[in-house]
Amino acid sequence: MIKYPQNLDLRRLVRFSPEDGTIWLAENRMLLLHATALAGLRKELINSVGPEHARRVFTRMGYASGARDAELTRTIRGGQDPLDAFAMGPQLHMLEGSVRTTPVKVEMDIPTGKFYGEFRWDNSWEAQAHVAEFGPQKDPVCWMLLGYASGYTSAFMGRFVLFKEIECAACGAGHCGIVGKPLEEWPDGAEHMAYYEADSIVSRLLELSTQVDVLRCSLEQKRESGAMIGASPAFRRAYELVEKAARTNVTVLLSGETGVGKERFARALHQTSARAAGPFVAVNCAALPHDLVESELFGAEKGAYTGAHATRIGKFERAEGGTLFLDEIGELPLAAQAKILRVLQEGEIERLGDDKTRKVNVRIVAATNVELPAAVKGGRFRADLYYRLNVYPIAIPPLRERVLDIAPLVAAMMEKYGALHDKRLAGITDKATKALNLYQWPGNVRELENLIERGIILAPQDGWIEIEHLFPSLDMGDPAESGIGEAGQLEQRRPAGHSLLCDAILGGGLSLDELETMLLAEAVERSAGNLAGAARMLGLTRPQFTYRLKRNQEANTAKE
């Protein structure tokens, strides 16, 4: 029998976090389920859709799990001997409580794609569960375990490797046994491949009625909101106001923090209104020089000021028949505010250097991230303009109040920036997802977009976006135990067990040097003398570990 390498590196990846109800395997969230509960699901599926479709479901579940563990293998044992690295899959399968796996024969050559593997399985949960519900079987029933073996090996080898169960405890054998080799080397490979391919099982399980189809269509139509993404209650409340405003010509005032997407809401309002065929003109009022504000907004006649060599039309005329979006309107000088008030009241403008008024048909959507009432009190914003703009206010919620929208936003951003940077990625890890959900987002959607783009750039090709790719400059400790600070920083929460550990150490009478010596020695013993492994155990580099070990040995020698 082939021997496995030690699995201390794997056991250290498992962390129970009862304070927040999570279990982690590295950056992947795990679940500790009753085997009987999973067996009950298996029984329900078999009785509902038959053994063939149930087998397909469990095989594909196992395949996805195996492929995910293969990604973890590249991170943990990527630089080790290929056989030792490959052994991580069977070892993880055992660590996860699925089955005891004993390698009988393994031959592989990754560059050429050659693979042959024989394994013995003992204590298969699937065989035990199936026999308990349905009695002894004629055909092997370890579908999910087979899917795992095929998924892990295929992802590890970079080609599809099919495992078949040649003996099964559910059929009366003393144990289960599997053999795996590339798909094309199996004469009946095409038959088994059907269990790994997506098919129409969903449509066979649920024949959608006409009413459901109509409802789906209506929901899709509601979602056509100018690239707007969101389903959280806070988002829906704001967008429902946009939908109602779109059916009118009312002036809209959008308020919200920097980066919440005020321009996106303005565009959605324009695109869902009767003015959609007209132009949408966006102006950042804060970026306009004060001496050029009026000419930019209202236009200027030739010779109106030094450098005006030709007549130019302003933003209001450019937006004729459409929508003019005035972002950061609170930054406009008072003189420009007075002219905008006239447009709102009379529907006409006057170019700089001209004495003729021109009618304009423009809907104004204004936006601000400052408190306009406070600006009115401070004399920085006209009260009459504020009251005129505030006819239809819409407060856009910050991203921290739209946690349910983070996942669909991330998916859309990954698709966008993956194509932009020619990057294929497997996805985003569970811990990274958790960190995104806990983060306070002072920069809102704009900050999320920047983080996702950075994560895509830093993540390896065909790999996963991990938490350090998103927050490379933050010292987060263990992300599974991290909370979020008021300023949007990830902060360390002290688990309750830390106090008990400190009490035990301080009550033991050990000095700090003695405690360090004890930890170094224990790490060396647990890693069987492997200093690199001992260093990893303590979160140190090997040079750091060697330095501390040598320093302690010299100190102990001096004491003697």
C-alpha positions as CSV (number, residue, x, y, z in Angstrom):
1,M,0.0,0.0,0.0
2,I,1.1,3.6,-0.8
3,K,1.6,5.7,2.3
4,Y,0.2,9.2,2.6
5,P,2.3,12.2,3.7
6,Q,1.5,13.6,7.1
7,N,-1.8,15.6,7.1
8,L,-0.9,18.2,9.8
9,D,-0.9,20.9,7.1
10,L,-4.5,19.9,6.3
11,R,-5.8,19.7,9.8
12,R,-4.5,23.2,10.4
13,L,-6.7,24.4,7.6
14,V,-9.9,23.4,9.5
15,R,-11.2,26.1,11.9
16,F,-14.4,26.0,13.8
17,S,-15.8,29.5,14.5
18,P,-18.8,28.9,16.8
19,E,-19.1,32.6,17.6
20,D,-20.3,33.4,14.1
21,G,-21.7,30.0,13.2
22,T,-19.1,29.0,10.5
23,I,-16.7,26.3,9.8
24,W,-13.7,26.9,7.5
25,L,-11.4,24.8,5.4
26,A,-8.8,27.4,4.5
27,E,-10.9,30.0,2.7
28,N,-13.8,27.7,1.9
29,R,-16.8,27.6,4.1
30,M,-17.8,24.1,5.1
31,L,-20.9,22.5,6.8
32,L,-21.0,19.8,9.4
33,L,-24.1,17.8,8.5
34,H,-25.8,14.8,9.9
35,A,-25.2,11.9,7.5
36,T,-28.7,10.8,8.2
37,A,-30.0,14.2,6.9
38,L,-28.0,13.8,3.7
39,A,-29.3,10.2,3.4
40,G,-32.8,11.5,3.8
41,L,-32.3,13.9,0.9
42,R,-30.9,11.0,-1.1
43,K,-34.0,8.9,-0.4
44,E,-36.3,11.8,-1.3
45,L,-34.6,12.3,-4.6
46,I,-34.6,8.7,-5.5
47,N,-38.3,8.4,-4.7
48,S,-39.2,11.6,-6.6
49,V,-37.2,11.4,-9.8
50,G,-35.7,7.9,-9.9
51,P,-32.2,6.5,-9.3
52,E,-30.8,7.7,-12.6
53,H,-31.5,11.4,-12.0
54,A,-30.7,11.2,-8.3
55,R,-27.3,9.6,-9.3
56,R,-26.7,12.5,-11.6
57,V,-27.4,15.1,-8.9
58,F,-25.1,13.4,-6.3
59,T,-22.3,12.8,-8.9
60,R,-22.3,16.4,-9.9
61,M,-22.3,17.5,-6.3
62,G,-19.3,15.4,-5.6
63,Y,-17.5,16.5,-8.8
64,A,-17.9,20.2,-7.8
65,S,-16.6,19.5,-4.3
66,G,-13.6,17.5,-5.6
67,A,-12.7,20.2,-8.1
68,R,-12.8,22.8,-5.4
69,D,-10.4,20.8,-3.2
70,A,-8.1,20.5,-6.2
71,E,-7.8,24.3,-6.3
72,L,-6.9,24.2,-2.6
73,T,-4.2,21.6,-3.3
74,R,-2.4,24.0,-5.7
75,T,-2.2,26.5,-2.9
76,I,-1.2,24.2,-0.1
77,R,1.0,21.6,-1.8
78,G,1.7,23.2,-5.1
79,G,5.5,22.9,-4.8
80,Q,5.6,19.4,-3.5
81,D,6.2,16.0,-5.2
82,P,3.2,15.4,-7.5
83,L,2.2,12.2,-5.7
84,D,2.3,13.9,-2.3
85,A,0.4,16.8,-3.7
86,F,-2.2,14.5,-5.2
87,A,-2.6,12.6,-1.9
88,M,-4.2,15.8,-0.5
89,G,-7.5,14.9,-2.2
90,P,-7.9,11.5,-0.6
91,Q,-6.7,12.9,2.7
92,L,-9.2,15.8,2.5
93,H,-11.9,13.3,1.6
94,M,-11.2,11.5,4.8
95,L,-10.8,14.6,6.9
96,E,-14.3,15.7,5.6
97,G,-15.7,12.4,7.0
98,S,-16.8,10.9,3.6
99,V,-14.8,7.7,3.4
100,R,-11.6,6.1,4.4
101,T,-9.4,6.0,1.3
102,T,-6.4,3.7,0.9
103,P,-4.3,4.0,-2.2
104,V,-3.5,0.7,-3.9
105,K,-1.8,1.9,-7.0
106,V,-1.2,5.3,-8.5
107,E,0.7,6.2,-11.6
108,M,0.7,9.7,-13.0
109,D,2.6,12.0,-15.4
110,I,1.0,15.4,-15.5
111,P,2.8,16.7,-18.6
112,T,1.7,13.8,-20.7
113,G,-1.7,13.4,-19.0
114,K,-1.1,9.8,-18.0
115,F,-3.0,8.6,-15.0
116,Y,-4.0,5.3,-13.5
117,G,-5.3,5.0,-9.9
118,E,-6.7,2.2,-7.8
119,F,-8.1,3.0,-4.3
120,R,-9.9,1.1,-1.6
121,W,-12.7,2.7,0.3
122,D,-13.9,1.7,3.8
123,N,-16.8,3.2,5.8
124,S,-18.4,4.8,2.8
125,W,-21.3,6.9,4.1
126,E,-23.2,6.5,0.8
127,A,-23.0,2.7,0.9
128,Q,-24.2,2.6,4.5
129,A,-27.0,5.1,3.9
130,H,-28.2,3.4,0.8
131,V,-28.3,-0.1,2.4
132,A,-30.1,1.3,5.4
133,E,-32.9,2.8,3.2
134,F,-33.1,0.4,0.3
135,G,-31.3,-2.8,1.3
136,P,-28.5,-4.6,-0.5
137,Q,-28.0,-3.5,-4.2
138,K,-26.9,-5.1,-7.4
139,D,-25.1,-2.0,-8.7
140,P,-22.6,0.3,-6.9
141,V,-24.1,3.3,-5.2
142,C,-21.3,5.6,-4.1
143,W,-22.2,8.3,-6.6
144,M,-21.2,11.4,-4.7
145,L,-17.8,9.8,-3.7
146,L,-17.1,8.8,-7.3
147,G,-18.0,12.3,-8.4
148,Y,-15.5,13.7,-5.9
149,A,-12.7,11.4,-7.1
150,S,-13.4,12.3,-10.7
151,G,-13.7,16.0,-10.0
152,Y,-10.5,16.2,-7.9
153,T,-8.4,14.1,-10.3
154,S,-9.7,15.9,-13.4
155,A,-8.9,19.3,-11.9
156,F,-5.5,18.1,-10.7
157,M,-4.5,16.6,-14.0
158,G,-6.0,19.2,-16.3
159,R,-8.0,16.6,-18.2
160,F,-11.1,14.5,-17.5
161,V,-10.3,11.4,-15.5
162,L,-13.2,9.0,-14.9
163,F,-13.4,6.9,-11.8
164,K,-15.6,3.8,-11.7
165,E,-16.6,1.7,-8.7
166,I,-15.6,-1.8,-9.4
167,E,-16.8,-3.2,-6.0
168,C,-19.2,-1.8,-3.5
169,A,-20.1,-2.5,0.2
170,A,-23.7,-2.0,-0.7
171,C,-23.5,-5.0,-3.0
172,G,-22.2,-7.3,-0.3
173,A,-18.4,-6.7,-0.7
174,G,-16.3,-6.2,2.3
175,H,-15.3,-2.7,1.1
176,C,-15.6,-0.5,-1.9
177,G,-13.0,-0.2,-4.6
178,I,-12.5,2.3,-7.4
179,V,-10.3,2.6,-10.5
180,G,-9.7,5.8,-12.4
181,K,-8.1,6.6,-15.8
182,P,-8.6,9.1,-18.6
183,L,-12.1,9.0,-20.1
184,E,-11.0,7.8,-23.6
185,E,-9.4,4.7,-22.0
186,W,-12.8,3.5,-20.9
187,P,-14.7,1.6,-23.6
188,D,-18.0,2.6,-21.9
189,G,-16.8,6.1,-20.9
190,A,-19.6,7.8,-22.8
191,E,-22.3,6.1,-20.8
192,H,-20.7,7.2,-17.5
193,M,-20.0,10.7,-18.8
194,A,-23.7,11.4,-18.9
195,Y,-23.7,11.6,-15.1
196,Y,-21.3,14.5,-15.2
197,E,-23.0,16.6,-17.9
198,A,-25.6,19.2,-17.3
199,D,-29.0,18.0,-18.6
200,S,-32.6,19.0,-18.5
201,I,-33.2,17.5,-15.0
202,V,-34.5,20.8,-13.7
203,S,-37.1,20.9,-16.4
204,R,-38.0,17.3,-15.7
205,L,-38.4,18.0,-12.0
206,L,-40.4,21.2,-12.4
207,E,-42.6,21.7,-15.5
208,L,-43.1,25.5,-15.3
209,S,-46.6,26.6,-15.7
210,T,-47.8,29.5,-17.9
211,Q,-48.3,31.7,-14.9
212,V,-44.7,31.2,-13.8
213,D,-43.5,32.1,-17.3
214,V,-45.5,35.2,-17.3
215,L,-44.3,36.2,-13.8
216,R,-40.7,35.6,-14.8
217,C,-41.1,37.8,-17.9
218,S,-42.6,40.6,-15.9
219,L,-39.7,40.4,-13.4
220,E,-37.1,40.5,-16.1
221,Q,-38.8,43.6,-17.6
222,K,-38.7,45.3,-14.2
223,R,-35.0,44.5,-14.0
224,E,-34.2,46.3,-17.3
225,S,-33.1,49.3,-15.4
226,G,-30.1,50.8,-17.2
227,A,-27.5,48.3,-15.9
228,M,-28.9,48.6,-12.4
229,I,-28.2,45.6,-10.2
230,G,-30.0,45.1,-6.9
231,A,-32.8,43.3,-5.1
232,S,-32.3,44.3,-1.5
233,P,-35.3,46.2,0.1
234,A,-33.3,49.4,0.4
235,F,-32.4,49.3,-3.3
236,R,-35.9,48.4,-4.4
237,R,-37.4,51.3,-2.4
238,A,-35.1,53.8,-4.1
239,Y,-35.6,52.3,-7.5
240,E,-39.4,52.2,-7.2
241,L,-39.2,56.0,-6.7
242,V,-37.2,56.2,-9.9
243,E,-39.8,54.1,-11.8
244,K,-42.6,56.5,-10.6
245,A,-40.6,59.6,-11.5
246,A,-39.9,58.1,-15.0
247,R,-43.6,58.4,-15.9
248,T,-43.5,62.2,-15.3
249,N,-41.3,65.2,-16.0
250,V,-40.7,66.0,-12.4
251,T,-37.3,67.4,-11.4
252,V,-35.5,64.8,-9.2
253,L,-32.9,65.4,-6.5
254,L,-30.7,62.3,-5.8
255,S,-28.8,62.3,-2.5
256,G,-26.4,59.8,-1.1
257,E,-22.8,59.2,-0.1
258,T,-19.9,59.3,-2.6
259,G,-19.8,56.2,-4.8
260,V,-23.4,55.0,-4.3
261,G,-24.2,55.2,-8.0
262,K,-26.1,58.5,-8.3
263,E,-25.3,58.8,-12.0
264,R,-26.4,55.2,-12.6
265,F,-29.8,56.0,-11.0
266,A,-30.0,59.1,-13.1
267,R,-29.3,57.1,-16.3
268,A,-31.9,54.5,-15.3
269,L,-34.4,57.3,-14.8
270,H,-33.7,58.6,-18.3
271,Q,-33.7,55.3,-20.0
272,T,-37.1,54.2,-18.5
273,S,-38.7,57.6,-19.2
274,A,-40.4,58.9,-22.3
275,R,-37.2,60.9,-22.9
276,A,-35.1,57.8,-23.5
277,A,-34.7,58.6,-27.2
278,G,-33.2,62.0,-26.3
279,P,-29.7,62.7,-25.1
280,F,-28.5,62.2,-21.5
281,V,-25.9,64.8,-20.6
282,A,-24.0,64.5,-17.4
283,V,-22.2,67.5,-15.8
284,N,-19.9,67.3,-12.7
285,C,-20.5,70.7,-11.3
286,A,-17.6,70.3,-8.9
287,A,-15.2,70.0,-11.8
288,L,-16.2,73.2,-13.6
289,P,-14.1,76.3,-13.0
290,H,-16.2,79.0,-11.4
291,D,-15.5,81.5,-14.2
292,L,-16.6,79.1,-16.9
293,V,-19.7,77.5,-15.2
294,E,-22.2,79.7,-16.9
295,S,-20.7,79.3,-20.4
296,E,-20.5,75.5,-19.9
297,L,-24.1,75.2,-18.7
298,F,-25.9,77.9,-20.8
299,G,-23.6,78.5,-23.7
300,A,-21.8,81.7,-24.9
301,E,-22.0,84.0,-27.9
302,K,-18.9,84.8,-29.9
303,G,-16.9,87.6,-28.1
304,A,-18.8,87.2,-24.8
305,Y,-15.5,86.9,-23.0
306,T,-11.8,86.8,-23.9
307,G,-11.1,83.6,-25.8
308,A,-14.7,83.2,-27.0
309,H,-13.8,83.0,-30.7
310,A,-17.0,81.3,-31.7
311,T,-20.6,80.8,-30.5
312,R,-21.0,77.6,-28.4
313,I,-24.1,76.0,-27.1
314,G,-24.2,74.9,-23.4
315,K,-25.2,71.7,-21.7
316,F,-28.8,72.7,-21.4
317,E,-29.2,73.0,-25.2
318,R,-27.2,69.8,-25.8
319,A,-29.7,68.0,-23.6
320,E,-32.7,69.3,-25.5
321,G,-35.5,66.7,-25.4
322,G,-33.6,64.6,-22.9
323,T,-32.2,64.7,-19.4
324,L,-29.5,66.9,-17.9
325,F,-27.8,65.4,-14.9
326,L,-26.1,68.0,-12.6
327,D,-23.9,66.0,-10.3
328,E,-22.5,67.7,-7.1
329,I,-24.9,70.6,-7.6
330,G,-24.1,71.9,-4.2
331,E,-20.7,73.1,-5.5
332,L,-22.2,75.6,-8.0
333,P,-21.6,79.3,-7.4
334,L,-24.7,81.3,-6.3
335,A,-24.9,83.2,-9.7
336,A,-25.2,79.9,-11.6
337,Q,-27.8,78.7,-9.0
338,A,-29.9,81.7,-9.8
339,K,-29.9,80.9,-13.5
340,I,-30.7,77.2,-12.9
341,L,-33.7,78.3,-10.8
342,R,-34.9,80.4,-13.8
343,V,-34.7,77.4,-16.1
344,L,-36.7,75.3,-13.6
345,Q,-39.4,78.0,-13.3
346,E,-39.6,79.4,-16.8
347,G,-38.1,76.7,-19.0
348,E,-35.7,79.1,-20.7
349,I,-32.0,80.0,-20.8
350,E,-29.9,82.9,-21.9
351,R,-26.5,82.4,-23.4
352,L,-23.6,84.4,-22.0
353,G,-23.2,87.6,-23.9
354,D,-26.6,87.3,-25.5
355,D,-29.8,89.2,-24.7
356,K,-32.2,86.7,-26.2
357,T,-33.9,83.9,-24.3
358,R,-34.2,80.4,-25.6
359,K,-36.8,77.9,-24.6
360,V,-35.4,74.5,-23.6
361,N,-37.2,71.2,-23.0
362,V,-35.0,69.4,-20.5
363,R,-35.6,67.3,-17.4
364,I,-33.1,68.2,-14.7
365,V,-31.9,65.5,-12.4
366,A,-29.6,66.9,-9.7
367,A,-27.4,65.0,-7.3
368,T,-25.5,65.9,-4.1
369,N,-23.5,64.1,-1.4
370,V,-23.6,67.1,0.9
371,E,-26.5,68.2,3.2
372,L,-28.2,70.9,1.2
373,P,-30.3,72.2,4.2
374,A,-27.0,72.8,6.0
375,A,-25.6,74.6,2.9
376,V,-28.8,76.7,2.8
377,K,-28.3,77.7,6.4
378,G,-24.7,78.5,5.7
379,G,-25.5,80.8,2.8
380,R,-23.8,78.5,0.3
381,F,-26.9,77.3,-1.5
382,R,-30.0,79.2,-2.5
383,A,-33.0,78.3,-0.4
384,D,-35.5,78.9,-3.3
385,L,-33.5,76.6,-5.5
386,Y,-33.3,73.9,-2.8
387,Y,-37.1,74.0,-2.4
388,R,-37.5,73.8,-6.2
389,L,-35.2,70.8,-6.5
390,N,-36.6,69.0,-3.4
391,V,-40.0,68.4,-5.0
392,Y,-39.1,64.8,-5.6
393,P,-36.1,63.6,-3.5
394,I,-34.6,60.1,-3.7
395,A,-32.2,59.0,-1.1
396,I,-29.9,56.3,-2.5
397,P,-28.8,53.8,0.2
398,P,-25.1,53.2,0.9
399,L,-23.8,49.7,0.0
400,R,-23.5,48.7,3.7
401,E,-27.3,48.8,3.7
402,R,-27.5,46.7,0.6
403,V,-25.6,43.6,1.6
404,L,-27.9,41.4,-0.4
405,D,-26.8,43.2,-3.6
406,I,-23.1,42.6,-3.1
407,A,-23.1,39.1,-4.6
408,P,-24.9,40.0,-7.9
409,L,-22.7,43.2,-8.1
410,V,-19.6,41.1,-7.7
411,A,-20.7,38.6,-10.3
412,A,-21.3,41.4,-12.9
413,M,-18.0,43.1,-12.1
414,M,-16.1,39.9,-12.4
415,E,-17.6,39.3,-15.8
416,K,-16.8,42.8,-16.9
417,Y,-13.2,43.0,-15.6
418,G,-12.4,39.4,-16.4
419,A,-13.1,40.2,-20.1
420,L,-11.3,43.6,-19.9
421,H,-8.1,42.0,-18.4
422,D,-8.4,38.7,-20.3
423,K,-8.5,36.8,-17.0
424,R,-10.4,33.5,-16.5
425,L,-11.2,32.9,-12.8
426,A,-12.9,30.1,-10.9
427,G,-14.6,32.5,-8.6
428,I,-14.2,34.2,-5.3
429,T,-13.5,32.2,-2.1
430,D,-16.0,32.0,0.7
431,K,-13.9,33.9,3.2
432,A,-13.4,36.7,0.6
433,T,-17.1,36.8,0.1
434,K,-17.7,37.0,3.9
435,A,-15.2,39.8,4.2
436,L,-17.0,41.7,1.4
437,N,-20.3,41.3,3.2
438,L,-18.9,42.5,6.5
439,Y,-16.9,45.5,5.1
440,Q,-18.5,48.9,5.8
441,W,-17.8,50.3,2.3
442,P,-17.0,54.0,2.9
443,G,-16.5,54.3,-0.8
444,N,-19.7,52.3,-1.6
445,V,-20.2,50.7,-5.1
446,R,-17.3,52.5,-6.6
447,E,-15.0,51.1,-4.0
448,L,-16.4,47.6,-4.5
449,E,-15.7,47.9,-8.2
450,N,-12.1,49.0,-7.6
451,L,-11.6,46.1,-5.2
452,I,-12.9,43.5,-7.6
453,E,-10.8,44.8,-10.5
454,R,-7.7,44.7,-8.2
455,G,-8.7,41.1,-7.1
456,I,-9.0,40.0,-10.7
457,I,-5.6,41.4,-11.6
458,L,-3.9,39.9,-8.5
459,A,-5.5,36.4,-8.7
460,P,-3.8,33.7,-10.7
461,Q,-5.2,32.6,-14.0
462,D,-8.0,30.0,-13.6
463,G,-7.6,30.5,-9.8
464,W,-9.8,32.0,-7.1
465,I,-9.9,35.6,-5.8
466,E,-8.8,35.3,-2.2
467,I,-9.2,37.7,0.7
468,E,-5.6,39.0,0.4
469,H,-6.2,39.9,-3.3
470,L,-9.0,42.2,-2.2
471,F,-7.4,43.7,0.9
472,P,-3.7,43.4,0.3
473,S,-2.7,46.2,2.6
474,L,-4.7,45.2,5.7
475,D,-3.5,43.0,8.5
476,M,-6.6,40.9,9.0
477,G,-5.4,38.0,11.1
478,D,-7.8,35.2,10.6
479,P,-10.6,36.4,8.3
480,A,-13.0,33.8,9.8
481,E,-12.8,35.7,13.1
482,S,-12.7,39.2,11.6
483,G,-15.2,42.0,12.2
484,I,-15.4,45.3,10.5
485,G,-14.5,48.7,12.0
486,E,-16.5,51.9,11.8
487,A,-14.2,53.4,9.1
488,G,-14.6,50.3,6.9
489,Q,-11.4,48.6,8.1
490,L,-11.3,45.0,8.9
491,E,-10.6,44.6,12.6
492,Q,-9.7,41.7,14.7
493,R,-12.3,40.4,17.1
494,R,-10.9,38.6,20.1
495,P,-12.5,35.1,20.4
496,A,-13.8,34.2,23.9
497,G,-11.3,31.3,24.0
498,H,-8.4,33.7,24.0
499,S,-9.1,34.9,27.6
500,L,-9.2,31.3,28.8
501,L,-5.9,30.6,27.0
502,C,-4.3,33.7,28.5
503,D,-5.5,32.7,32.0
504,A,-4.0,29.2,31.6
505,I,-0.6,30.6,30.5
506,L,-0.4,33.4,33.1
507,G,-1.5,31.0,35.8
508,G,1.1,28.4,34.8
509,G,4.0,30.7,36.0
510,L,5.9,30.5,32.7
511,S,8.0,33.4,31.6
512,L,7.7,34.7,28.0
513,D,11.0,33.1,27.0
514,E,10.0,29.7,28.5
515,L,6.7,29.9,26.7
516,E,8.4,30.6,23.4
517,T,10.9,27.7,24.0
518,M,8.0,25.4,24.7
519,L,6.1,26.4,21.6
520,L,9.2,26.0,19.3
521,A,10.0,22.6,20.7
522,E,6.4,21.4,20.3
523,A,6.2,22.6,16.7
524,V,9.4,20.8,15.9
525,E,8.1,17.6,17.5
526,R,4.7,17.8,15.7
527,S,6.3,18.4,12.4
528,A,8.7,15.4,12.9
529,G,11.7,17.6,12.8
530,N,10.7,19.4,9.6
531,L,11.7,23.0,10.4
532,A,9.8,24.5,7.4
533,G,6.7,22.7,8.6
534,A,7.2,23.8,12.2
535,A,7.7,27.4,11.0
536,R,4.4,27.3,9.0
537,M,2.7,25.9,12.1
538,L,3.6,29.1,14.0
539,G,3.1,31.5,11.1
540,L,6.8,32.2,10.7
541,T,9.2,31.9,7.8
542,R,11.9,29.3,8.1
543,P,14.7,31.9,8.7
544,Q,12.6,33.5,11.4
545,F,11.9,30.2,13.0
546,T,15.6,29.1,12.8
547,Y,16.7,32.4,14.3
548,R,14.3,32.1,17.3
549,L,15.2,28.4,17.8
550,K,19.0,29.2,17.8
551,R,18.5,32.2,20.1
552,N,16.6,30.1,22.6
553,Q,19.1,27.2,22.5
554,E,22.0,29.7,23.1
555,A,20.1,31.3,26.0
556,N,19.4,27.9,27.6
557,T,23.1,26.9,27.2
558,A,24.2,30.2,28.8
559,K,21.9,29.5,31.8
560,E,23.4,26.1,32.3
